[in-house]
Amino acid sequence: MPMPENRLHQPRIGIPYRTRNEQVKNIRAKYELYVRSVEEAGGMPVEVPLTLTPGELRKLASELDAIVLPGSPADVEPARYRAVRHANTAETDPAREATDLALLEHCLGEGKPVLAICYGVQILNVHLGGSLIQDIPSEMHTTIQHAWSGREHGEPEPFHSITMETASRVALASGQRETRVNSSHHQSIHEPGRGLRVTARASDGVIEAVEWTDDANWVIGVQWHPERMADDRLTRKLFEGLMAAARNAAVRG
């Protein structure tokens, strides 16, 4: 029996480079984790350079079925969410911001799925009019270690528990309401943007996942790094869910 057309289609998944500097210097180790995650879930990774002209970026976006917005050592420009820069806010990457915002505008307008990770969920939120906590340690005084401060010295990546909303896509993918996730961020969502529903939090209240509610499009943002949790059920289900949604969107289109 022939397979349905949407199962035969290999979705083209756009992945912007993490930073312009990494692209120019061909630093790829962390970027390749996103590429591998897409490939293992059955997708075709499409590298999105941060040096494209607006016209080139629009053309490339039109050829994609979905996007993954990866993490980044940069922080989103605070002026984009009407905030004064905090002393601990990292340098911005204007090329990455411009690329992500253009891709988001296209995907949300065309009903193409989005998986936004760490920095990706933060710029998704800002794009939709939300705001960010600029520095969790100094602004929240939490006992949970969200930032991976000792990575340069070989300290293990921190993990902590999150609680998910029962009917959310992340909870259904996980098969449970609580799970443990890795953590490598000093910023997070403060006020959720338009159309975003909070679907997971850490015990200190930090927002760990959001989902799009304005229409039926599959849009999920997570604050942790599933690309570094390859053997985790939730990780597999997130990337497989993105592929299934991309196939369905391609068929509808």
Secondary structure as the mmCIF struct_conf table of DSSP 4:
data_model
#
loop_
_struct_conf.conf_type_id
_struct_conf.id
_struct_conf.beg_label_comp_id
_struct_conf.beg_label_asym_id
_struct_conf.beg_label_seq_id
_struct_conf.end_label_comp_id
_struct_conf.end_label_asym_id
_struct_conf.end_label_seq_id
HELX_LH_PP_P HELX_LH_PP_P1 PRO A 2 PRO A 4
HELX_RH_AL_P HELX_RH_AL_P1 GLU A 5 LEU A 8
STRN STRN1 ARG A 12 PRO A 16
BEND BEND1 ARG A 18 ARG A 18
HELX_RH_AL_P HELX_RH_AL_P2 ARG A 20 LYS A 25
TURN_TY1_P TURN_TY1_P1 ASN A 26 ASN A 26
HELX_RH_AL_P HELX_RH_AL_P3 ALA A 29 GLU A 40
TURN_TY1_P TURN_TY1_P2 ALA A 41 GLY A 42
STRN STRN2 MET A 44 VAL A 48
TURN_TY1_P TURN_TY1_P3 LEU A 50 THR A 51
HELX_RH_AL_P HELX_RH_AL_P4 PRO A 54 SER A 62
TURN_TY1_P TURN_TY1_P4 GLU A 63 GLU A 63
BEND BEND2 ASP A 65 ASP A 65
STRN STRN3 ALA A 66 LEU A 69
BEND BEND3 PRO A 73 ALA A 74
HELX_RH_3T_P HELX_RH_3T_P1 PRO A 78 TYR A 81
TURN_TY1_P TURN_TY1_P5 ARG A 82 ARG A 82
HELX_LH_PP_P HELX_LH_PP_P2 VAL A 84 HIS A 86
TURN_TY1_P TURN_TY1_P6 ALA A 87 ASN A 88
HELX_LH_PP_P HELX_LH_PP_P3 THR A 89 THR A 92
HELX_RH_AL_P HELX_RH_AL_P5 PRO A 94 GLU A 110
TURN_TY1_P TURN_TY1_P7 GLY A 111 GLY A 111
STRN STRN4 VAL A 114 ILE A 117
TURN_TY1_P TURN_TY1_P8 CYS A 118 CYS A 118
HELX_RH_AL_P HELX_RH_AL_P6 TYR A 119 HIS A 127
TURN_TY1_P TURN_TY1_P9 LEU A 128 GLY A 129
STRN STRN5 LEU A 132 ILE A 133
BEND BEND4 GLN A 134 GLN A 134
HELX_RH_AL_P HELX_RH_AL_P7 ILE A 136 MET A 140
BEND BEND5 THR A 143 ILE A 144
BEND BEND6 ALA A 147 ALA A 147
TURN_TY1_P TURN_TY1_P10 SER A 149 GLY A 150
HELX_RH_3T_P HELX_RH_3T_P2 ARG A 151 HIS A 153
TURN_TY1_P TURN_TY1_P11 GLY A 154 GLY A 154
HELX_LH_PP_P HELX_LH_PP_P4 GLU A 155 PRO A 158
STRN STRN6 PHE A 159 MET A 164
TURN_TY1_P TURN_TY1_P12 THR A 166 ALA A 167
BEND BEND7 SER A 168 SER A 168
HELX_RH_AL_P HELX_RH_AL_P8 ARG A 169 SER A 174
TURN_TY1_P TURN_TY1_P13 GLY A 175 GLY A 175
BEND BEND8 GLN A 176 ARG A 177
STRN STRN7 GLU A 178 ASN A 182
BEND BEND9 HIS A 186 HIS A 186
STRN STRN8 SER A 188 ILE A 189
BEND BEND10 HIS A 190 GLU A 191
TURN_TY1_P TURN_TY1_P14 ARG A 194 GLY A 195
STRN STRN9 LEU A 196 ALA A 202
TURN_TY1_P TURN_TY1_P15 SER A 203 ASP A 204
BEND BEND11 GLY A 205 GLY A 205
STRN STRN10 ILE A 207 TRP A 212
BEND BEND12 ASP A 214 ALA A 216
STRN STRN11 VAL A 219 VAL A 222
BEND BEND13 GLN A 223 TRP A 224
HELX_RH_3T_P HELX_RH_3T_P3 PRO A 226 ARG A 228
TURN_TY1_P TURN_TY1_P16 ALA A 230 ASP A 231
HELX_RH_AL_P HELX_RH_AL_P9 ARG A 233 ARG A 252
#
